[in-house]
């Protein structure tokens, strides 16, 4: 429902799913994304922060200060920085998450780099990138995005 623009229904359904399975990463993500789409970045931040299980208390305090000072975009930029450090030192990151963070900050070349890495590594859920054009309509004119969709036999964005 997040992808259809019915964010209120998305909130209701995510809450219902979480009442059944409170630890569901998918449902927590859907809830956070619905709040973000409704413009409630504070609730988005609280949900996302609670899902960063790998983080220690010091980092969570730091990310709170980033959010207070720079808001949603500041947190996204910080997550990019941390993930780039992890990835460059040989660590594992969520390649699609990284691509989508770069979409948020409008760095489409870096987003495409991560989409293409995800393709090369046969990353799970890659087929869903055809839906990213809904939140980021500027992708429909991106030659690298279109080429990747064609390579994967996914539908091309409509005008």
N, CA, C and O atoms as a DFTB+ gen file, in Angstrom:
636 C
 N C O
     1  1       0.811      -1.186       0.000
     2  2       0.000       0.000       0.000
     3  2       0.859       1.256       0.000
     4  3       0.421       2.319      -0.439
     5  1       2.112       1.122       0.507
     6  2       3.020       2.255       0.433
     7  2       3.255       2.650      -1.016
     8  3       3.379       3.833      -1.331
     9  1       3.316       1.653      -1.900
    10  2       3.604       1.945      -3.299
    11  2       2.391       2.473      -4.049
    12  3       2.535       3.017      -5.144
    13  1       1.217       2.325      -3.489
    14  2       0.016       2.856      -4.142
    15  2      -0.337       4.243      -3.631
    16  3      -1.232       4.901      -4.161
    17  1       0.369       4.682      -2.600
    18  2       0.093       5.994      -2.028
    19  2      -0.931       5.972      -0.911
    20  3      -1.276       7.026      -0.377
    21  1      -1.421       4.812      -0.548
    22  2      -2.401       4.695       0.533
    23  2      -1.658       4.455       1.848
    24  3      -1.637       3.343       2.377
    25  1      -1.053       5.520       2.356
    26  2      -0.159       5.396       3.506
    27  2      -0.903       5.103       4.798
    28  3      -0.365       4.429       5.677
    29  1      -2.116       5.590       4.928
    30  2      -2.895       5.301       6.136
    31  2      -3.201       3.808       6.219
    32  3      -3.072       3.208       7.287
    33  1      -3.600       3.211       5.115
    34  2      -3.844       1.763       5.101
    35  2      -2.553       0.996       5.344
    36  3      -2.556      -0.042       6.007
    37  1      -1.449       1.505       4.809
    38  2      -0.154       0.858       5.038
    39  2       0.185       0.852       6.525
    40  3       0.683      -0.143       7.052
    41  1      -0.090       1.976       7.201
    42  2       0.149       2.039       8.647
    43  2      -0.697       1.004       9.387
    44  3      -0.196       0.285      10.251
    45  1      -1.969       0.937       9.045
    46  2      -2.884      -0.003       9.717
    47  2      -2.421      -1.444       9.490
    48  3      -2.365      -2.235      10.432
    49  1      -2.094      -1.779       8.254
    50  2      -1.694      -3.151       7.944
    51  2      -0.351      -3.507       8.583
    52  3      -0.178      -4.624       9.069
    53  1       0.591      -2.578       8.586
    54  2       1.892      -2.842       9.215
    55  2       1.730      -3.042      10.716
    56  3       2.348      -3.933      11.299
    57  1       0.892      -2.208      11.344
    58  2       0.631      -2.366      12.783
    59  2      -0.015      -3.723      13.071
    60  3       0.333      -4.384      14.050
    61  1      -0.944      -4.131      12.228
    62  2      -1.597      -5.429      12.397
    63  2      -0.565      -6.554      12.266
    64  3      -0.550      -7.487      13.068
    65  1       0.284      -6.457      11.261
    66  2       1.327      -7.478      11.063
    67  2       2.270      -7.525      12.263
    68  3       2.675      -8.603      12.697
    69  1       2.617      -6.358      12.795
    70  2       3.518      -6.316      13.946
    71  2       2.853      -6.844      15.218
    72  3       3.544      -7.307      16.127
    73  1       1.530      -6.782      15.292
    74  2       0.847      -7.368      16.450
    75  2       0.966      -8.891      16.418
    76  3       0.918      -9.545      17.460
    77  1       1.120      -9.445      15.230
    78  2       1.288     -10.885      15.066
    79  2       2.750     -11.281      15.236
    80  3       3.063     -12.260      15.913
    81  1       3.649     -10.504      14.610
    82  2       5.086     -10.792      14.676
    83  2       5.838      -9.479      14.894
    84  3       6.235      -8.825      13.930
    85  1       6.036      -9.091      16.158
    86  2       6.671      -7.804      16.464
    87  2       8.109      -7.671      15.962
    88  3       8.622      -6.557      15.859
    89  1       8.753      -8.770      15.656
    90  2      10.153      -8.720      15.210
    91  2      10.297      -8.725      13.691
    92  3      11.416      -8.775      13.180
    93  1       9.201      -8.673      12.974
    94  2       9.247      -8.742      11.515
    95  2       9.973      -7.532      10.929
    96  3       9.506      -6.399      11.052
    97  1      11.113      -7.779      10.294
    98  2      11.856      -6.700       9.638
    99  2      11.032      -6.074       8.518
   100  3      11.035      -4.855       8.342
   101  1      10.331      -6.908       7.767
   102  2       9.529      -6.396       6.657
   103  2       8.446      -5.449       7.164
   104  3       8.268      -4.353       6.632
   105  1       7.729      -5.879       8.191
   106  2       6.632      -5.059       8.718
   107  2       7.144      -3.778       9.362
   108  3       6.541      -2.716       9.207
   109  1       8.254      -3.876      10.085
   110  2       8.853      -2.667      10.667
   111  2       9.277      -1.697       9.575
   112  3       9.079      -0.488       9.697
   113  1       9.857      -2.227       8.517
   114  2      10.263      -1.376       7.397
   115  2       9.069      -0.727       6.718
   116  3       9.118       0.448       6.355
   117  1       7.991      -1.496       6.543
   118  2       6.775      -0.949       5.925
   119  2       6.185       0.155       6.793
   120  3       5.722       1.177       6.287
   121  1       6.206      -0.062       8.101
   122  2       5.686       0.958       9.019
   123  2       6.533       2.234       8.947
   124  3       5.999       3.339       8.848
   125  1       7.836       2.069       8.997
   126  2       8.739       3.230       8.922
   127  2       8.543       3.982       7.607
   128  3       8.490       5.212       7.596
   129  1       8.438       3.248       6.504
   130  2       8.278       3.888       5.198
   131  2       6.940       4.607       5.072
   132  3       6.850       5.649       4.423
   133  1       5.902       4.052       5.692
   134  2       4.596       4.726       5.663
   135  2       4.657       6.039       6.440
   136  3       4.132       7.057       5.990
   137  1       5.297       6.013       7.605
   138  2       5.442       7.262       8.366
   139  2       6.272       8.284       7.581
   140  3       5.951       9.472       7.560
   141  1       7.320       7.817       6.952
   142  2       8.155       8.723       6.156
   143  2       7.341       9.348       5.026
   144  3       7.421      10.553       4.790
   145  1       6.562       8.529       4.333
   146  2       5.743       9.035       3.230
   147  2       4.716      10.053       3.711
   148  3       4.346      10.964       2.970
   149  1       4.260       9.900       4.944
   150  2       3.303      10.857       5.516
   151  2       4.006      12.089       6.084
   152  3       3.353      13.011       6.572
   153  1       5.348      12.102       6.019
   154  2       6.105      13.257       6.488
   155  2       6.485      13.211       7.955
   156  3       7.011      14.189       8.485
   157  1       6.230      12.098       8.619
   158  2       6.563      11.972      10.041
   159  2       7.951      11.343      10.178
   160  3       8.090      10.147      10.430
   161  1       8.966      12.182      10.004
   162  2      10.338      11.669      10.049
   163  2      10.763      11.252      11.451
   164  3      11.658      10.419      11.600
   165  1      10.143      11.811      12.471
   166  2      10.484      11.415      13.841
   167  2      10.096       9.958      14.100
   168  3      10.888       9.190      14.644
   169  1       8.880       9.582      13.710
   170  2       8.472       8.179      13.884
   171  2       9.313       7.278      12.990
   172  3       9.699       6.186      13.406
   173  1       9.605       7.723      11.757
   174  2      10.498       6.959      10.875
   175  2      11.809       6.698      11.590
   176  3      12.284       5.563      11.634
   177  1      12.397       7.750      12.151
   178  2      13.696       7.644      12.818
   179  2      13.641       6.674      14.002
   180  3      14.532       5.840      14.163
   181  1      12.616       6.778      14.815
   182  2      12.503       5.889      15.978
   183  2      12.417       4.420      15.562
   184  3      13.044       3.557      16.177
   185  1      11.643       4.144      14.523
   186  2      11.504       2.755      14.062
   187  2      12.807       2.261      13.454
   188  3      13.271       1.170      13.782
   189  1      13.399       3.055      12.571
   190  2      14.639       2.633      11.917
   191  2      15.749       2.419      12.944
   192  3      16.488       1.437      12.875
   193  1      15.857       3.334      13.881
   194  2      16.901       3.233      14.901
   195  2      16.743       1.947      15.707
   196  3      17.735       1.302      16.046
   197  1      15.521       1.578      16.012
   198  2      15.288       0.369      16.799
   199  2      15.662      -0.897      16.027
   200  3      15.870      -1.950      16.630
   201  1      15.749      -0.802      14.706
   202  2      16.084      -1.959      13.871
   203  2      17.587      -2.100      13.663
   204  3      18.038      -3.129      13.159
   205  1      18.371      -1.100      14.035
   206  2      19.823      -1.175      13.850
   207  2      20.430      -1.944      15.020
   208  3      21.103      -1.370      15.876
   209  1      20.181      -3.238      15.041
   210  2      20.601      -4.093      16.154
   211  2      22.111      -4.181      16.302
   212  3      22.613      -4.430      17.398
   213  1      22.834      -3.983      15.220
   214  2      24.295      -4.064      15.250
   215  2      24.906      -2.843      15.921
   216  3      26.096      -2.841      16.238
   217  1      24.116      -1.817      16.139
   218  2      24.623      -0.555      16.670
   219  2      24.774      -0.614      18.182
   220  3      23.968      -1.225      18.884
   221  1      25.821       0.033      18.661
   222  2      25.964       0.156      20.112
   223  2      25.280       1.447      20.567
   224  3      24.896       2.286      19.752
   225  1      25.140       1.584      21.880
   226  2      24.439       2.749      22.424
   227  2      25.097       4.056      22.006
   228  3      24.408       5.045      21.756
   229  1      26.415       4.069      21.929
   230  2      27.133       5.292      21.551
   231  2      26.744       5.747      20.135
   232  3      26.540       6.937      19.892
   233  1      26.645       4.784      19.207
   234  2      26.263       5.140      17.841
   235  2      24.815       5.636      17.800
   236  3      24.504       6.596      17.095
   237  1      23.938       4.986      18.552
   238  2      22.542       5.400      18.551
   239  2      22.370       6.804      19.122
   240  3      21.536       7.571      18.641
   241  1      23.146       7.140      20.137
   242  2      23.128       8.505      20.676
   243  2      23.632       9.476      19.616
   244  3      23.068      10.553      19.420
   245  1      24.707       9.077      18.933
   246  2      25.260       9.913      17.868
   247  2      24.232      10.125      16.746
   248  3      24.039      11.250      16.285
   249  1      23.574       9.042      16.310
   250  2      22.628       9.163      15.204
   251  2      21.421      10.010      15.611
   252  3      20.828      10.691      14.773
   253  1      21.058       9.969      16.893
   254  2      20.013      10.869      17.385
   255  2      20.441      12.328      17.235
   256  3      19.647      13.179      16.834
   257  1      21.706      12.606      17.560
   258  2      22.187      13.985      17.433
   259  2      22.225      14.418      15.971
   260  3      21.927      15.571      15.656
   261  1      22.589      13.502      15.080
   262  2      22.570      13.806      13.643
   263  2      21.138      14.125      13.217
   264  3      20.901      15.090      12.491
   265  1      20.184      13.309      13.671
   266  2      18.783      13.540      13.316
   267  2      18.300      14.895      13.840
   268  3      17.633      15.640      13.122
   269  1      18.638      15.209      15.091
   270  2      18.206      16.483      15.683
   271  2      18.796      17.673      14.929
   272  3      18.124      18.688      14.743
   273  1      20.041      17.550      14.499
   274  2      20.716      18.665      13.844
   275  2      20.455      18.752      12.346
   276  3      20.313      19.847      11.801
   277  1      20.392      17.593      11.676
   278  2      20.323      17.594      10.206
   279  2      19.095      16.877       9.644
   280  3      18.898      16.861       8.429
   281  1      18.265      16.284      10.509
   282  2      17.041      15.645      10.058
   283  2      17.259      14.348       9.293
   284  3      18.316      13.720       9.347
   285  1      16.216      13.988       8.589
   286  2      16.160      12.736       7.834
   287  2      17.330      12.600       6.858
   288  3      17.999      11.567       6.834
   289  1      17.578      13.629       6.060
   290  2      18.655      13.555       5.064
   291  2      20.008      13.382       5.751
   292  3      20.862      12.652       5.248
   293  1      20.214      14.032       6.875
   294  2      21.462      13.876       7.617
   295  2      21.681      12.435       8.059
   296  3      22.801      11.928       7.996
   297  1      20.618      11.777       8.504
   298  2      20.729      10.367       8.913
   299  2      21.048       9.497       7.702
   300  3      21.886       8.599       7.789
   301  1      20.396       9.751       6.589
   302  2      20.669       8.981       5.372
   303  2      22.126       9.160       4.957
   304  3      22.797       8.186       4.616
   305  1      22.617      10.391       4.985
   306  2      24.020      10.651       4.619
   307  2      24.980       9.948       5.579
   308  3      26.014       9.431       5.155
   309  1      24.645       9.929       6.856
   310  2      25.483       9.234       7.839
   311  2      25.469       7.728       7.598
   312  3      26.508       7.076       7.697
   313  1      24.310       7.177       7.285
   314  2      24.219       5.734       7.008
   315  2      25.021       5.383       5.752
   316  3      25.642       4.322       5.689
   317  1      25.011       6.265       4.759
   318  2      25.825       6.049       3.569
   319  2      27.295       5.990       3.965
   320  3      28.022       5.083       3.560
   321  1      27.720       6.956       4.754
   322  2      29.122       7.020       5.178
   323  2      29.542       5.744       5.911
   324  3      30.583       5.162       5.606
   325  1      28.735       5.318       6.868
   326  2      29.060       4.112       7.641
   327  2      29.082       2.881       6.738
   328  3      29.994       2.059       6.824
   329  1      28.073       2.758       5.869
   330  2      28.024       1.597       4.981
   331  2      29.179       1.585       3.994
   332  3      29.715       0.519       3.690
   333  1      29.572       2.744       3.491
   334  2      30.722       2.810       2.578
   335  2      31.994       2.335       3.286
   336  3      32.809       1.623       2.701
   337  1      32.152       2.735       4.545
   338  2      33.318       2.296       5.315
   339  2      33.304       0.789       5.508
   340  3      34.333       0.134       5.340
   341  1      32.169       0.241       5.854
   342  2      32.044      -1.209       6.057
   343  2      32.341      -1.943       4.750
   344  3      33.108      -2.907       4.734
   345  1      31.737      -1.488       3.663
   346  2      31.887      -2.165       2.367
   347  2      33.319      -2.078       1.854
   348  3      33.849      -3.052       1.319
   349  1      33.949      -0.910       2.015
   350  2      35.323      -0.745       1.516
   351  2      36.330      -1.571       2.308
   352  3      37.423      -1.856       1.820
   353  1      35.964      -1.957       3.531
   354  2      36.870      -2.790       4.318
   355  2      36.517      -4.274       4.196
   356  3      37.017      -5.101       4.959
   357  1      35.656      -4.606       3.233
   358  2      35.326      -6.000       2.966
   359  2      34.110      -6.518       3.699
   360  3      33.795      -7.706       3.615
   361  1      33.422      -5.651       4.415
   362  2      32.228      -6.065       5.140
   363  2      31.024      -6.203       4.229
   364  3      31.056      -5.810       3.063
   365  1      29.979      -6.762       4.775
   366  2      28.753      -6.996       4.028
   367  2      27.741      -5.896       4.350
   368  3      27.562      -5.508       5.504
   369  1      27.089      -5.410       3.301
   370  2      26.030      -4.417       3.460
   371  2      24.843      -4.819       2.594
   372  3      24.965      -5.695       1.737
   373  1      23.719      -4.194       2.810
   374  2      22.533      -4.432       1.993
   375  2      22.653      -3.551       0.751
   376  3      22.442      -2.340       0.814
   377  1      22.992      -4.169      -0.368
   378  2      23.280      -3.411      -1.582
   379  2      22.077      -2.604      -2.080
   380  3      22.242      -1.473      -2.536
   381  1      20.886      -3.165      -1.999
   382  2      19.711      -2.411      -2.441
   383  2      19.407      -1.263      -1.495
   384  3      19.004      -0.185      -1.932
   385  1      19.597      -1.487      -0.202
   386  2      19.418      -0.401       0.760
   387  2      20.365       0.739       0.468
   388  3      20.002       1.912       0.554
   389  1      21.580       0.378       0.123
   390  2      22.575       1.408      -0.193
   391  2      22.179       2.170      -1.455
   392  3      22.277       3.397      -1.498
   393  1      21.735       1.452      -2.476
   394  2      21.292       2.119      -3.709
   395  2      20.156       3.088      -3.402
   396  3      20.125       4.209      -3.910
   397  1      19.235       2.647      -2.573
   398  2      18.076       3.494      -2.265
   399  2      18.454       4.704      -1.419
   400  3      17.835       5.761      -1.540
   401  1      19.451       4.562      -0.575
   402  2      19.934       5.738       0.173
   403  2      20.512       6.766      -0.798
   404  3      20.280       7.967      -0.659
   405  1      21.262       6.282      -1.776
   406  2      21.813       7.209      -2.762
   407  2      20.710       7.855      -3.594
   408  3      20.860       9.000      -4.019
   409  1      19.616       7.155      -3.833
   410  2      18.494       7.778      -4.532
   411  2      17.934       8.934      -3.716
   412  3      17.591       9.981      -4.265
   413  1      17.841       8.744      -2.409
   414  2      17.297       9.788      -1.531
   415  2      18.127      11.067      -1.621
   416  3      17.580      12.169      -1.633
   417  1      19.455      10.912      -1.683
   418  2      20.319      12.104      -1.753
   419  2      20.598      12.528      -3.199
   420  3      21.433      13.393      -3.464
   421  1      19.872      11.891      -4.123
   422  2      19.902      12.243      -5.550
   423  2      21.268      12.032      -6.212
   424  3      21.642      12.768      -7.124
   425  1      22.008      11.020      -5.745
   426  2      23.257      10.630      -6.397
   427  2      22.957       9.368      -7.210
   428  3      23.197       8.246      -6.763
   429  1      22.429       9.585      -8.409
   430  2      21.925       8.488      -9.228
   431  2      23.038       7.595      -9.759
   432  3      22.829       6.395      -9.938
   433  1      24.216       8.158     -10.016
   434  2      25.323       7.324     -10.482
   435  2      25.729       6.318      -9.409
   436  3      25.940       5.144      -9.713
   437  1      25.839       6.763      -8.166
   438  2      26.195       5.845      -7.078
   439  2      25.070       4.835      -6.843
   440  3      25.335       3.664      -6.570
   441  1      23.826       5.280      -6.947
   442  2      22.707       4.350      -6.801
   443  2      22.803       3.251      -7.856
   444  3      22.614       2.072      -7.556
   445  1      23.093       3.641      -9.075
   446  2      23.202       2.647     -10.148
   447  2      24.400       1.729      -9.929
   448  3      24.331       0.540     -10.241
   449  1      25.495       2.266      -9.397
   450  2      26.641       1.399      -9.078
   451  2      26.206       0.266      -8.152
   452  3      26.584      -0.887      -8.355
   453  1      25.411       0.598      -7.140
   454  2      24.976      -0.427      -6.181
   455  2      23.916      -1.349      -6.767
   456  3      23.912      -2.543      -6.467
   457  1      23.020      -0.825      -7.595
   458  2      22.080      -1.705      -8.296
   459  2      22.852      -2.731      -9.128
   460  3      22.539      -3.921      -9.110
   461  1      23.863      -2.253      -9.856
   462  2      24.632      -3.141     -10.726
   463  2      25.447      -4.151      -9.923
   464  3      25.587      -5.299     -10.343
   465  1      25.987      -3.739      -8.772
   466  2      26.681      -4.698      -7.896
   467  2      25.710      -5.754      -7.401
   468  3      26.044      -6.937      -7.338
   469  1      24.518      -5.324      -7.052
   470  2      23.500      -6.267      -6.584
   471  2      23.160      -7.270      -7.690
   472  3      22.964      -8.455      -7.421
   473  1      23.091      -6.793      -8.922
   474  2      22.819      -7.685     -10.053
   475  2      23.953      -8.693     -10.220
   476  3      23.711      -9.890     -10.372
   477  1      25.177      -8.205     -10.193
   478  2      26.346      -9.088     -10.353
   479  2      26.402     -10.156      -9.267
   480  3      26.808     -11.289      -9.522
   481  1      25.998      -9.793      -8.069
   482  2      26.054     -10.718      -6.939
   483  2      24.757     -11.507      -6.762
   484  3      24.606     -12.245      -5.789
   485  1      23.820     -11.350      -7.705
   486  2      22.533     -12.050      -7.639
   487  2      21.833     -11.817      -6.304
   488  3      21.329     -12.741      -5.666
   489  1      21.823     -10.557      -5.912
   490  2      21.271     -10.136      -4.633
   491  2      19.760     -10.372      -4.601
   492  3      19.065     -10.069      -5.571
   493  1      19.261     -10.901      -3.513
   494  2      17.838     -11.180      -3.373
   495  2      16.993      -9.919      -3.453
   496  3      17.450      -8.837      -3.084
   497  1      15.813     -10.049      -3.913
   498  2      14.826      -8.979      -4.023
   499  2      15.178      -7.934      -5.079
   500  3      14.571      -6.863      -5.111
   501  1      16.131      -8.225      -5.926
   502  2      16.529      -7.246      -6.939
   503  2      15.384      -6.919      -7.900
   504  3      15.324      -5.815      -8.441
   505  1      14.488      -7.862      -8.111
   506  2      13.370      -7.628      -9.015
   507  2      12.491      -6.456      -8.611
   508  3      11.773      -5.896      -9.440
   509  1      12.546      -6.091      -7.357
   510  2      11.712      -4.977      -6.887
   511  2      12.238      -3.610      -7.309
   512  3      11.570      -2.602      -7.082
   513  1      13.415      -3.556      -7.915
   514  2      13.920      -2.233      -8.325
   515  2      13.039      -1.588      -9.376
   516  3      13.074      -0.370      -9.550
   517  1      12.251      -2.386     -10.079
   518  2      11.361      -1.785     -11.081
   519  2      10.303      -0.898     -10.414
   520  3       9.694      -0.058     -11.076
   521  1      10.082      -1.082      -9.109
   522  2       9.116      -0.255      -8.386
   523  2       9.729       1.034      -7.849
   524  3       9.003       1.945      -7.450
   525  1      11.043       1.118      -7.835
   526  2      11.700       2.306      -7.280
   527  2      11.384       3.568      -8.072
   528  3      11.516       4.680      -7.560
   529  1      10.970       3.393      -9.307
   530  2      10.621       4.543     -10.136
   531  2       9.380       5.262      -9.592
   532  3       9.150       6.425      -9.924
   533  1       8.592       4.594      -8.774
   534  2       7.400       5.229      -8.196
   535  2       7.810       6.368      -7.274
   536  3       7.263       7.467      -7.363
   537  1       8.772       6.113      -6.388
   538  2       9.244       7.163      -5.478
   539  2      10.280       8.066      -6.132
   540  3      10.486       9.201      -5.702
   541  1      10.920       7.564      -7.158
   542  2      11.999       8.309      -7.818
   543  2      11.747       8.325      -9.328
   544  3      12.424       7.624     -10.080
   545  1      10.774       9.125      -9.767
   546  2      10.398       9.135     -11.186
   547  2      11.534       9.547     -12.119
   548  3      11.487       9.267     -13.317
   549  1      12.545      10.205     -11.579
   550  2      13.685      10.593     -12.409
   551  2      14.430       9.378     -12.962
   552  3      15.193       9.512     -13.919
   553  1      14.223       8.198     -12.378
   554  2      14.867       6.977     -12.873
   555  2      14.363       6.576     -14.254
   556  3      15.086       5.929     -15.011
   557  1      13.143       6.948     -14.587
   558  2      12.583       6.467     -15.858
   559  2      13.359       6.979     -17.071
   560  3      13.222       6.440     -18.169
   561  1      14.170       8.016     -16.876
   562  2      14.995       8.533     -17.963
   563  2      16.469       8.166     -17.798
   564  3      17.310       8.636     -18.564
   565  1      16.788       7.336     -16.814
   566  2      18.175       6.971     -16.550
   567  2      18.555       5.774     -17.425
   568  3      18.004       4.686     -17.257
   569  1      19.492       5.969     -18.359
   570  2      19.844       4.881     -19.287
   571  2      20.374       3.625     -18.574
   572  3      20.102       2.508     -19.012
   573  1      21.117       3.801     -17.497
   574  2      21.646       2.636     -16.775
   575  2      20.510       1.861     -16.102
   576  3      20.518       0.630     -16.091
   577  1      19.556       2.566     -15.554
   578  2      18.406       1.931     -14.919
   579  2      17.599       1.147     -15.958
   580  3      17.239      -0.009     -15.733
   581  1      17.324       1.780     -17.079
   582  2      16.558       1.140     -18.151
   583  2      17.302      -0.089     -18.670
   584  3      16.693      -1.135     -18.894
   585  1      18.615       0.035     -18.861
   586  2      19.411      -1.098     -19.343
   587  2      19.377      -2.263     -18.353
   588  3      19.296      -3.422     -18.761
   589  1      19.437      -1.960     -17.064
   590  2      19.392      -3.020     -16.063
   591  2      18.026      -3.694     -16.044
   592  3      17.939      -4.918     -15.945
   593  1      16.959      -2.905     -16.137
   594  2      15.623      -3.493     -16.200
   595  2      15.488      -4.411     -17.416
   596  3      14.926      -5.501     -17.315
   597  1      16.003      -3.969     -18.558
   598  2      15.944      -4.794     -19.775
   599  2      16.730      -6.091     -19.580
   600  3      16.268      -7.168     -19.958
   601  1      17.910      -5.980     -18.993
   602  2      18.753      -7.150     -18.757
   603  2      18.046      -8.171     -17.873
   604  3      18.242      -9.378     -18.017
   605  1      17.222      -7.669     -16.959
   606  2      16.520      -8.538     -16.014
   607  2      15.113      -8.911     -16.508
   608  3      14.370      -9.590     -15.798
   609  1      14.746      -8.474     -17.713
   610  2      13.408      -8.713     -18.264
   611  2      12.304      -8.178     -17.356
   612  3      11.258      -8.804     -17.189
   613  1      12.557      -7.018     -16.779
   614  2      11.563      -6.369     -15.926
   615  2      10.838      -5.289     -16.747
   616  3      11.384      -4.788     -17.730
   617  1       9.629      -4.939     -16.352
   618  2       8.902      -3.917     -17.105
   619  2       9.592      -2.566     -17.043
   620  3      10.134      -2.163     -16.013
   621  1       9.557      -1.891     -18.160
   622  2      10.134      -0.548     -18.231
   623  2       9.137       0.466     -17.697
   624  3       7.927       0.259     -17.789
   625  1       9.643       1.571     -17.135
   626  2       8.730       2.595     -16.634
   627  2       7.884       3.176     -17.769
   628  3       8.356       3.380     -18.887
   629  1       6.632       3.429     -17.442
   630  2       5.723       4.023     -18.431
   631  2       5.776       5.540     -18.295
   632  3       6.048       6.080     -17.223
   633  1       5.514       6.195     -19.388
   634  2       5.475       7.677     -19.363
   635  2       4.192       8.177     -18.806
   636  3       3.991       9.388     -18.712
